[in-house]
Amino acid sequence: MLVFCVECQQHNGRLKLADLPDWDWSEISAHLKCTFCGKVGWVDTRLDWGEVVDFAKGVSG
């Protein structure tokens, strides 16, 4: 997962889903803390498609 801080809008990071607790996603997001500004729960999460798709290969079809 890619995680972006909504408050400072300058910090982001990556999380492995396997490393997270078995909670609802809203509960996980509420506990995430920005290591740059210190805000807790102010995150925008997105799938990290770079982990799944090899963009260097391109799309063939």
Buried (B, 14 or more C-beta within 10 A) or exposed (E): BBBBBEBBEEBBBEBEEEEEEEEEEEEBBEEBEBEEEEBEEBBEBEEBEEEEEEEEEEEEE
